[in-house]
Amino acid sequence: MREEPSFPVAVPVETTGFFNLRVLRNAAIVYLLSFVGGIFASLMGYAIGQRGWSMAIILLLAVTNMLSFAVGGFICARSTQGQPLVSHLTAVGLLLWASGLVNVAIGWITFWEWLPQPILIALCLAFGAWISSLLKGGQKD
């Protein structure tokens, strides 16, 4: 009797450990959302006639950045798949915060401006996760 060839089986995304592939993916999604939000804010500032680093541009950048982190928290809450939500959001937030050291190294912000950022990151991610839990209702995964 002839044996059928076996097909490769997809290996599931690694969900063990604090920093895993899902955490890296979600952090990348938040960065992409933040980048798109920054482009949007710059275009809006240009559309309303603002040039350079005016207060309107800075405010638009801050609002779009917070919204993008909240949407990122929403996405993170929807894609934990087996990892506890608080642990997952903590890992994503710490990764985002630690990667902000690049801005310190480049000189765009000071160390003292970078240091308190986890508070805002945590609030925005938690807000997005809260919205996700409201929309999810009593459904089980």
C-alpha angles and dihedrals in degrees: 000000000000118000119227116236114251118238121224113262119223112248111230119243110269109258100170122098130036098272109039138152093276090055091050091048093050092047089052090051091052090050091050091050090048091050092050090047091052092051089048092050092049092050091047090050090051091048092054091048101255116148126194125353100332123164090255092057092047091049092048090049092050094049095046091047092052091046092049091051090049091051087047089054089051091052091045091052091051095050108044093108103182100347117104110259097231092049091048094049090046092053093047092047094048091048091050091047095047092049088057087074086083088069089053091049092049091048098241091123134014125246089251091055091049096048100071095042095100089071093061093038091053093047093050094046091046091049091053091047090049091053088049091053091049092052092043092055115178095336119131121225 
